């Protein structure tokens, strides 16, 4: 509906009052015009409210699933330490050989995990030869690193001492590789579910805050609209009553002969 000017409302209300006609249609038209002014914004706010409500409902439903997963997993410091130690030893073995060459780094890493892979494939009958295999791989690692340090200018004894930690890491990594992998997977999953739960709670809080803000904006818009309707209705009533008064004066054929305006005499008559 097109906007109605104040002068049009004023003239229409006065005319209705002068002719003693009901002003329901005029009031209805003004109210409709005011509703049209707020309709676009209110529709937008209603859409936002529906969106945030559905979002919160979905997050609450998701929270139940995340909560169940959190209950199914356990964060164990020992498992975390096992996972980190495996990752650390893999990195150190590779980096220690990589200082000399990429091939040496890959060889160190291969010796550190190769035994664990073999034992995992042949785990049924590996109990008696597993320590021998791991010790042999550790000795090969020490020997290889000793020659690398010796070629770099270190004395053989010093090169051997520097290489011993690589043998120890190789043995430990072969012994605990799959335990480290499984610990890493389980603890990563447990930690992720707990982080996910925290994120989900924050998202629910944030969306709930946005929902409350949208509801407040809707309430403010509604109050503003009602205030405008009340003012417009009061304005219409005022000019309608002026029209009624003018009609009564016309019916009584009253005349005003003289009155003072700014100190000057003025004469008027109906």
Residue, then its C-alpha position, 0 to 999 in steps of 0.5 A: x500500500x502506498x504511504x499516506x501523507x499527514x495532510x491527507x490523513x488530516x483532511x480525510x479525518x476532518x471531512x469524516x467528522x464534519x459529515x458525521x461518518x464513521x472513521x473505521x475505514x480510515x483507521x484501518x487504512x492507516x494501520x495497514x499502511x503502518x504494517x506495510x512499513x514494518x512488514x519487510x523488517x519483521x519478515x526478515x527477523x522472523x526468518x532469522x528467529x526460525x533459523x536460529x531456533x532450528x540451529x539450536x535444536x540441531x546442535x542440542x541433538x548433536x550434543x547428545x551424540x557427542x556426549x555419548x562418544x565422550x563417554x565411550x572414550x577415556x583420556x589416559x596420560x600413559x597412552x598419550x605419553x606412549x603415542x608422543x614417544x613413538x612420534x618423537x622417536x620416528x622423528x629423531x631417527x629420520x632426522x638423525x640420518x637425514x642430517x647426512x642424507x635423505x637415504x640415511x634418514x629413510x634407512x634409520x626410519x625403516x630399521x626402526x619400524x621394519x621389525x615391528x611390521x614383521x612381528x605384526x605379520x608373524x605375531x603367532x610364532x614371534x615370541x622367541x625370535x622377536x628380541x633377536x630381530x629387534x636387537x639385530x636391527x638396533x645394532x645395524x642402526x648403531x653401526x650405520x650411524x657410527x660409520x656416518x659420524x666416523x666419516x664426518x671426522x669423529x673418532x670411532x669411539x666417539x662416533x659409537x657413543x653418539x650412535x648408541x641412542x639411535x640403537x636404543x630408539x630403534x629397539x624401543x620403536x620396534x617394540x612399541x610401534x603399534x602400541x604407539x599408533x593405536x594409542x595415538x588413534x584412540x587418544x586423538x579420538x578421545x581428545x577430539x570428542x572433548x574438543x568437539x563437545x566444547x565447540x558444540x557448547x560454544x556454538x549453542x551459546x552463541x546461537x542462543x545469544x543471537x536468538x535472544x537478540x533477534x527476539x528483542x529486536x522483534x519486540x522493539x519493532x512491534x512496540x514501535x509499530x504499536x506506538x505509531x498506530x496509537x499516535x496515528x489513531x489519536x491524530x485521526x481522532x483529534x482531527x475527526x473531533x475538529x470536523x465534528x466541532x466545525x459541523x456543530x458550529x455550522x449547524x448552530x450558525x454561530x458568528x464571532x464578531x470581534x476578538x483580539x489577535x496580537x493587540x489588533x481588533x479582527x472581525x469575522x462571521x460565519 
